[in-house]
Amino acid sequence: MAHKKQTLGEFIIENQASFKYSSGELSSLLNSLRLAAKIVNHEVNKAGLVDIIGAAGDTNIQGEDQQKLDVYANDKFIQTLTKRNIVCGIASEEEDDFITINSIDESHGNKYVVLIDPLDGSSNIDVNVSVGTIFSIYRRVTPVGTPVKIEDFLQKGSKQVAAGYIVYGTSTMLVYTTGDGVNGFTLNPAIGSFYLSHPKMEFPEDGNIYSVNEGNYIQFPQGIKDYIKYCQKDEGDRPYTSRYIGSLVSDFHRNMIKGGIYMYPQSSKNPKGKLRLLYECNPMAFLAEQANGKASDGFTRIMDIQPTELHERVPFICGSRNMVDKCEEFMKNA
Ligand SMILES: O=P(O)(O)OC[C@H]1O[C@](O)(COP(=O)(O)O)[C@@H](O)[C@@H]1O
């Protein structure tokens, strides 16, 4: 029975049995993500003091300038996961292609792949606004004993076995699901342990917060424009409040606690939107659905979309169930 003050380590072990493939491997994998989160958190917290903010001087496959903290977080998560002989492959926003990881006995015996956005909200790193890490975990579909292949990563979101995020904000939290609800753990920096602070997190069915970069308004599809006008109309429980941090993890986290909707739609500049299906939208969609929320591209459930490329983008609408339904209604009627 989950209880407050339970550490993340204890919770992982205690809930291992409820996990479909209740072997210890997923628990060890979650524990290695827990360790990497602490290492990166330490660097994020002192970002202003050490030479870790600003551009790293390279660009990633998305053509974005890599920030030093992006690169640092990417290295730390990959190193931590690689050393623990659990994963057979990693895909990252900061890596052009997936990384094949062989098991220590060279038998390609590992069963899990991890997809990761090591540092989400990178435009906020240098200005001391909360950022995050997003992870998505699948069991491989190709035979154990063979090197991992692209099809192990291009699985529908509905096949995820676990997903979560770390938010490096006023406090550092790790929030995750293994398909049995969503739980949030807060890091006690004095002790260096994550404690269960937010058991069974749920999106309120309705909310009064909408999160979207209104700077792109004129480029949005008519349905989104109509929904934004609906949110702003002085009628009933509206106008809603506009809140946009510019870090998906932070906007999602706030909306899950208070009730709200986050939108990164397609636009004339980004015909497929900006966010990446595999390591941004799918994991947040899994969490949203496990927390009684909803996630779609305006028409299709995000976790039903069949991926075709590692870094593909999709329009993303996610949050309180009734608000996403309303937004979809406007999209369909536009
Ligand atoms: O600045 P924009 O175009 O509004 O984009 C902000 C969005 O892009 C993101 O930063 C994702 O991109 P990164 O993973 O490269 O940071 C989201 O966290 C955020 O919601």
The ligand as an SDF file (V2000), in Angstrom:
LIG
                    3D

 20 20  0  0  0  0  0  0  0  0999 V2000
    9.4180   28.1690  -27.8860 O   0  0  0  0  0  0  0  0  0  0  0  0
    8.2690   27.3930  -28.4340 P   0  0  0  0  0  0  0  0  0  0  0  0
    8.2310   27.3190  -29.9290 O   0  0  0  0  0  0  0  0  0  0  0  0
    6.9550   27.8320  -27.8690 O   0  0  0  0  0  0  0  0  0  0  0  0
    8.4950   25.8760  -27.9780 O   0  0  0  0  0  0  0  0  0  0  0  0
    8.4640   25.5340  -26.6200 C   0  0  0  0  0  0  0  0  0  0  0  0
    8.2330   24.0400  -26.5490 C   0  0  0  0  0  0  0  0  0  0  0  0
    9.3610   23.3690  -27.1260 O   0  0  0  0  0  0  0  0  0  0  0  0
    9.9980   22.5770  -26.1250 C   0  0  0  0  0  0  0  0  0  0  0  0
   10.9970   23.3440  -25.5240 O   0  0  0  0  0  0  0  0  0  0  0  0
   10.5580   21.3000  -26.7410 C   0  0  0  0  0  0  0  0  0  0  0  0
   11.7470   21.4980  -27.3470 O   0  0  0  0  0  0  0  0  0  0  0  0
   13.1600   21.0610  -26.6140 P   0  0  0  0  0  0  0  0  0  0  0  0
   13.0330   19.6490  -26.1870 O   0  0  0  0  0  0  0  0  0  0  0  0
   14.1340   21.2440  -27.7430 O   0  0  0  0  0  0  0  0  0  0  0  0
   13.3500   21.9910  -25.5050 O   0  0  0  0  0  0  0  0  0  0  0  0
    8.8820   22.2730  -25.1370 C   0  0  0  0  0  0  0  0  0  0  0  0
    9.3520   21.9430  -23.8880 O   0  0  0  0  0  0  0  0  0  0  0  0
    8.1060   23.5730  -25.1160 C   0  0  0  0  0  0  0  0  0  0  0  0
    6.7840   23.4200  -24.7200 O   0  0  0  0  0  0  0  0  0  0  0  0
  1  2  2  0
  2  3  1  0
  2  4  1  0
  2  5  1  0
  5  6  1  0
  6  7  1  0
  7  8  1  0
  7 19  1  0
  8  9  1  0
  9 10  1  0
  9 11  1  0
  9 17  1  0
 11 12  1  0
 12 13  1  0
 13 14  2  0
 13 15  1  0
 13 16  1  0
 17 18  1  0
 17 19  1  0
 19 20  1  0
M  END
$$$$
